[in-house]
Amino acid sequence: MKKFILTEDEKKSIRKLYYLNEQYAAIEALFGKNLAKTASTNMSDDIVRELEKKSAKILQNSKVITQEGGQLFLLSASGAKVSAKTLSDALDAVMTGKLPKSAVINYFPRQLADGTEFRSFFDSALMNLKSRGGASATASAVSKVKGPLQSKWSTNPENYRSLISSMEQKLSKLKNFKFKGKEDLNVVGSEKISGREVLEVKLPTNDTVLIYRSSGSNVGSTGKNAGEWFVIPGFSNKSWNELPDGWFIKTEESINLTKGGNQYMTDMSNWLFKNWAK
């Protein structure tokens, strides 16, 4: 019988395959098989084992996880429900170099419903990944020269949570209004920013908001598909926390406003998707 001698790389591959088959069932159950394999390839064994432990704890804790329509959702301390698949796609996109960490990390809940720290673990784990082609280009895909609309709506990104909250309160005044279509669309400004079309819209409450058309570059990781429209409170006026100057300030909460969270803006978004000139 011929004797085969394995190289160290081959032994490592076998060990990782064994870990996936025998040890990382919780990662696969929570985030899916693809994420388990990608994590094994791109993260250290220690980090993947820690992810396995965290996944197992989450699956056993009804306070932080729920299932709807056959899909798993994590419950955040803010009361939001976050799709496990969305997080899986986001992690996979970062680990395979399709997106920079800065493009997705803020979509992860800072804490789960029981107070468990969540985002900080992934923040640390992804920091140690080797840089891969393509990610830096996405991170820098912001306007270097600001036009009138972007300058007008530039603001301190460190306050993005309060900015999102203020925008939610502004839009809550629309609950007694119904968007009827073109007759209700009052565009007072428009600008092409980083390849995305942005509209400044005056609402029936006399407030103004920004709504932009997604390029679809983050599809799968953030729930934004190409051509869909999303409301934002503005743009960052400086680089901050890995986010570049000119970043479109958005979170899962802001995205959800035009995905059913605010009916008026959802109807406007859907109308723009179908009718606004491409």
C-alpha positions as a Python dict, from the first residue, in 0.01 Angstrom:
ca = {
    (1, 'M'): (0, 0, 0),
    (2, 'K'): (132, 342, -97),
    (3, 'K'): (198, 570, 199),
    (4, 'F'): (86, 933, 166),
    (5, 'I'): (259, 1212, 358),
    (6, 'L'): (45, 1516, 424),
    (7, 'T'): (184, 1867, 422),
    (8, 'E'): (114, 2100, 714),
    (9, 'D'): (-136, 2293, 502),
    (10, 'E'): (-320, 1972, 417),
    (11, 'K'): (-329, 1874, 785),
    (12, 'K'): (-469, 2218, 871),
    (13, 'S'): (-738, 2181, 605),
    (14, 'I'): (-837, 1841, 746),
    (15, 'R'): (-850, 1982, 1099),
    (16, 'K'): (-1074, 2266, 985),
    (17, 'L'): (-1301, 2025, 799),
    (18, 'Y'): (-1324, 1818, 1116),
    (19, 'Y'): (-1411, 2125, 1323),
    (20, 'L'): (-1689, 2214, 1081),
    (21, 'N'): (-1831, 1864, 1080),
    (22, 'E'): (-1803, 1799, 1452),
    (23, 'Q'): (-1785, 2124, 1644),
    (24, 'Y'): (-1938, 2418, 1462),
    (25, 'A'): (-2298, 2304, 1440),
    (26, 'A'): (-2422, 2613, 1628),
    (27, 'I'): (-2265, 2855, 1380),
    (28, 'E'): (-2427, 2665, 1095),
    (29, 'A'): (-2764, 2651, 1272),
    (30, 'L'): (-2764, 3025, 1343),
    (31, 'F'): (-2576, 3178, 1051),
    (32, 'G'): (-2581, 2903, 787),
    (33, 'K'): (-2336, 2656, 637),
    (34, 'N'): (-2164, 2911, 411),
    (35, 'L'): (-2073, 3137, 701),
    (36, 'A'): (-1931, 2844, 897),
    (37, 'K'): (-1706, 2753, 604),
    (38, 'T'): (-1605, 3113, 536),
    (39, 'A'): (-1523, 3175, 901),
    (40, 'S'): (-1311, 2862, 909),
    (41, 'T'): (-1111, 2987, 611),
    (42, 'N'): (-1074, 3352, 712),
    (43, 'M'): (-1067, 3353, 1093),
    (44, 'S'): (-833, 3194, 1343),
    (45, 'D'): (-945, 2873, 1512),
    (46, 'D'): (-973, 3055, 1846),
    (47, 'I'): (-1208, 3318, 1701),
    (48, 'V'): (-1422, 3057, 1526),
    (49, 'R'): (-1449, 2854, 1847),
    (50, 'E'): (-1557, 3167, 2034),
    (51, 'L'): (-1815, 3235, 1763),
    (52, 'E'): (-1938, 2879, 1808),
    (53, 'K'): (-1981, 2934, 2184),
    (54, 'K'): (-2167, 3261, 2130),
    (55, 'S'): (-2390, 3103, 1865),
    (56, 'A'): (-2476, 2813, 2095),
    (57, 'K'): (-2568, 3050, 2379),
    (58, 'I'): (-2788, 3258, 2150),
    (59, 'L'): (-2971, 2951, 2019),
    (60, 'Q'): (-3050, 2844, 2376),
    (61, 'N'): (-3171, 3186, 2490),
    (62, 'S'): (-3531, 3268, 2399),
    (63, 'K'): (-3479, 3625, 2527),
    (64, 'V'): (-3249, 3711, 2238),
    (65, 'I'): (-3373, 3497, 1950),
    (66, 'T'): (-3703, 3435, 1773),
    (67, 'Q'): (-3818, 3253, 1463),
    (68, 'E'): (-4063, 3386, 1208),
    (69, 'G'): (-4151, 3235, 873),
    (70, 'G'): (-3877, 2979, 909),
    (71, 'Q'): (-3611, 3247, 961),
    (72, 'L'): (-3414, 3327, 1275),
    (73, 'F'): (-3400, 3682, 1412),
    (74, 'L'): (-3185, 3829, 1688),
    (75, 'L'): (-3354, 4066, 1932),
    (76, 'S'): (-3150, 4376, 2008),
    (77, 'A'): (-3154, 4587, 2324),
    (78, 'S'): (-3313, 4868, 2120),
    (79, 'G'): (-3610, 4643, 2041),
    (80, 'A'): (-3517, 4581, 1678),
    (81, 'K'): (-3532, 4237, 1514),
    (82, 'V'): (-3225, 4158, 1307),
    (83, 'S'): (-3223, 3874, 1056),
    (84, 'A'): (-2952, 3618, 1128),
    (85, 'K'): (-2916, 3568, 753),
    (86, 'T'): (-2854, 3939, 699),
    (87, 'L'): (-2572, 3927, 954),
    (88, 'S'): (-2436, 3609, 797),
    (89, 'D'): (-2426, 3771, 453),
    (90, 'A'): (-2259, 4079, 601),
    (91, 'L'): (-1988, 3876, 772),
    (92, 'D'): (-1930, 3670, 461),
    (93, 'A'): (-1898, 3984, 247),
    (94, 'V'): (-1632, 4128, 478),
    (95, 'M'): (-1436, 3805, 517),
    (96, 'T'): (-1424, 3743, 143),
    (97, 'G'): (-1320, 4102, 69),
    (98, 'K'): (-1639, 4208, -108),
    (99, 'L'): (-1708, 4486, 141),
    (100, 'P'): (-1506, 4670, 405),
    (101, 'K'): (-1593, 4620, 769),
    (102, 'S'): (-1694, 4985, 789),
    (103, 'A'): (-1974, 4921, 540),
    (104, 'V'): (-2151, 4664, 755),
    (105, 'I'): (-2040, 4660, 1120),
    (106, 'N'): (-2291, 4924, 1234),
    (107, 'Y'): (-2577, 4700, 1122),
    (108, 'F'): (-2487, 4459, 1403),
    (109, 'P'): (-2679, 4518, 1728),
    (110, 'R'): (-2454, 4674, 1989),
    (111, 'Q'): (-2626, 4464, 2255),
    (112, 'L'): (-2879, 4184, 2249),
    (113, 'A'): (-3209, 4203, 2434),
    (114, 'D'): (-3061, 4057, 2754),
    (115, 'G'): (-2774, 4309, 2758),
    (116, 'T'): (-2516, 4075, 2605),
    (117, 'E'): (-2244, 4264, 2415),
    (118, 'F'): (-2267, 4159, 2052),
    (119, 'R'): (-2116, 4402, 1805),
    (120, 'S'): (-1784, 4441, 1990),
    (121, 'F'): (-1693, 4075, 1935),
    (122, 'F'): (-1734, 4098, 1558),
    (123, 'D'): (-1567, 4439, 1556),
    (124, 'S'): (-1259, 4285, 1715),
    (125, 'A'): (-1266, 3964, 1511),
    (126, 'L'): (-1298, 4140, 1177),
    (127, 'M'): (-1024, 4388, 1267),
    (128, 'N'): (-774, 4103, 1253),
    (129, 'L'): (-866, 3989, 905),
    (130, 'K'): (-613, 4042, 630),
    (131, 'S'): (-705, 4311, 380),
    (132, 'R'): (-846, 4164, 61),
    (133, 'G'): (-891, 4319, -282),
    (134, 'G'): (-1206, 4518, -348),
    (135, 'A'): (-1292, 4626, 3),
    (136, 'S'): (-1089, 4945, 14),
    (137, 'A'): (-1244, 5061, -311),
    (138, 'T'): (-1591, 5036, -161),
    (139, 'A'): (-1483, 5220, 152),
    (140, 'S'): (-1349, 5511, -49),
    (141, 'A'): (-1649, 5530, -283),
    (142, 'V'): (-1770, 5864, -148),
    (143, 'S'): (-1770, 6208, -299),
    (144, 'K'): (-1442, 6394, -259),
    (145, 'V'): (-1592, 6720, -383),
    (146, 'K'): (-1918, 6801, -205),
    (147, 'G'): (-2200, 6959, -405),
    (148, 'P'): (-2458, 7200, -260),
    (149, 'L'): (-2696, 6929, -137),
    (150, 'Q'): (-2427, 6717, 25),
    (151, 'S'): (-2272, 7023, 190),
    (152, 'K'): (-2611, 7133, 322),
    (153, 'W'): (-2680, 6793, 481),
    (154, 'S'): (-2329, 6720, 613),
    (155, 'T'): (-2320, 6654, 985),
    (156, 'N'): (-2118, 6500, 1266),
    (157, 'P'): (-2123, 6119, 1217),
    (158, 'E'): (-2055, 6058, 1586),
    (159, 'N'): (-2415, 6161, 1654),
    (160, 'Y'): (-2562, 5921, 1399),
    (161, 'R'): (-2783, 5746, 1656),
    (162, 'S'): (-2951, 6071, 1761),
    (163, 'L'): (-2975, 6176, 1396),
    (164, 'I'): (-3162, 5857, 1311),
    (165, 'S'): (-3385, 5902, 1615),
    (166, 'S'): (-3466, 6264, 1520),
    (167, 'M'): (-3549, 6155, 1167),
    (168, 'E'): (-3782, 5883, 1300),
    (169, 'Q'): (-3964, 6143, 1511),
    (170, 'K'): (-3994, 6376, 1212),
    (171, 'L'): (-4140, 6101, 997),
    (172, 'S'): (-4378, 5987, 1271),
    (173, 'K'): (-4580, 6305, 1198),
    (174, 'L'): (-4677, 6146, 864),
    (175, 'K'): (-4901, 5882, 1026),
    (176, 'N'): (-5218, 6069, 921),
    (177, 'F'): (-5102, 6119, 562),
    (178, 'K'): (-5112, 5879, 270),
    (179, 'F'): (-4866, 5900, -20),
    (180, 'K'): (-5070, 5903, -341),
    (181, 'G'): (-4794, 5916, -602),
    (182, 'K'): (-4652, 6187, -827),
    (183, 'E'): (-4890, 6453, -695),
    (184, 'D'): (-4740, 6412, -347),
    (185, 'L'): (-4375, 6403, -454),
    (186, 'N'): (-4233, 6752, -394),
    (187, 'V'): (-3864, 6739, -493),
    (188, 'V'): (-3685, 7058, -388),
    (189, 'G'): (-3330, 6944, -464),
    (190, 'S'): (-3137, 6663, -629),
    (191, 'E'): (-2775, 6560, -665),
    (192, 'K'): (-2567, 6267, -784),
    (193, 'I'): (-2344, 6167, -492),
    (194, 'S'): (-2093, 5882, -514),
    (195, 'G'): (-2282, 5743, -810),
    (196, 'R'): (-2612, 5745, -621),
    (197, 'E'): (-2906, 5970, -699),
    (198, 'V'): (-3019, 6171, -396),
    (199, 'L'): (-3342, 6368, -368),
    (200, 'E'): (-3433, 6634, -114),
    (201, 'V'): (-3808, 6600, -65),
    (202, 'K'): (-4050, 6834, 107),
    (203, 'L'): (-4315, 6643, 303),
    (204, 'P'): (-4679, 6747, 363),
    (205, 'T'): (-4573, 6837, 718),
    (206, 'N'): (-4334, 7098, 564),
    (207, 'D'): (-4034, 6900, 689),
    (208, 'T'): (-3767, 6801, 437),
    (209, 'V'): (-3584, 6469, 414),
    (210, 'L'): (-3323, 6303, 197),
    (211, 'I'): (-3396, 5983, 8),
    (212, 'Y'): (-3141, 5810, -215),
    (213, 'R'): (-3136, 5528, -469),
    (214, 'S'): (-2918, 5235, -365),
    (215, 'S'): (-2649, 5113, -600),
    (216, 'G'): (-2696, 4760, -467),
    (217, 'S'): (-2327, 4723, -374),
    (218, 'N'): (-2428, 4601, -26),
    (219, 'V'): (-2697, 4361, -144),
    (220, 'G'): (-2725, 4063, 88),
    (221, 'S'): (-2539, 4228, 373),
    (222, 'T'): (-2775, 4513, 454),
    (223, 'G'): (-3102, 4427, 285),
    (224, 'K'): (-3061, 4704, 25),
    (225, 'N'): (-3114, 4604, -337),
    (226, 'A'): (-3012, 4797, -645),
    (227, 'G'): (-3265, 5064, -737),
    (228, 'E'): (-3443, 5071, -401),
    (229, 'W'): (-3480, 5407, -225),
    (230, 'F'): (-3387, 5476, 137),
    (231, 'V'): (-3428, 5778, 360),
    (232, 'I'): (-3120, 5912, 544),
    (233, 'P'): (-3058, 6203, 784),
    (234, 'G'): (-2749, 6324, 597),
    (235, 'F'): (-2381, 6264, 531),
    (236, 'S'): (-2076, 6252, 757),
    (237, 'N'): (-1866, 6567, 753),
    (238, 'K'): (-1545, 6383, 846),
    (239, 'S'): (-1386, 6041, 860),
    (240, 'W'): (-1484, 5861, 1180),
    (241, 'N'): (-1460, 5509, 1323),
    (242, 'E'): (-1339, 5367, 988),
    (243, 'L'): (-1626, 5543, 810),
    (244, 'P'): (-1507, 5782, 538),
    (245, 'D'): (-1585, 6148, 500),
    (246, 'G'): (-1910, 6172, 303),
    (247, 'W'): (-2053, 5844, 434),
    (248, 'F'): (-2429, 5811, 380),
    (249, 'I'): (-2548, 5799, 741),
    (250, 'K'): (-2768, 5493, 769),
    (251, 'T'): (-2840, 5205, 1001),
    (252, 'E'): (-3074, 4909, 998),
    (253, 'E'): (-3334, 5132, 1164),
    (254, 'S'): (-3315, 5392, 886),
    (255, 'I'): (-3331, 5124, 617),
    (256, 'N'): (-3640, 4976, 780),
    (257, 'L'): (-3823, 5310, 756),
    (258, 'T'): (-3871, 5252, 383),
    (259, 'K'): (-3926, 4880, 425),
    (260, 'G'): (-4249, 4906, 622),
    (261, 'G'): (-4133, 5102, 927),
    (262, 'N'): (-4299, 5422, 804),
    (263, 'Q'): (-4585, 5363, 563),
    (264, 'Y'): (-4570, 5704, 394),
    (265, 'M'): (-4197, 5675, 321),
    (266, 'T'): (-4235, 5309, 225),
    (267, 'D'): (-4502, 5400, -30),
    (268, 'M'): (-4285, 5684, -161),
    (269, 'S'): (-3987, 5450, -189),
    (270, 'N'): (-4190, 5190, -379),
    (271, 'W'): (-4330, 5455, -613),
    (272, 'L'): (-3983, 5591, -687),
    (273, 'F'): (-3851, 5242, -752),
    (274, 'K'): (-4120, 5182, -1014),
    (275, 'N'): (-4154, 5527, -1168),
    (276, 'W'): (-3844, 5742, -1121),
    (277, 'A'): (-3634, 5768, -1437),
    (278, 'K'): (-3326, 5546, -1426),
}
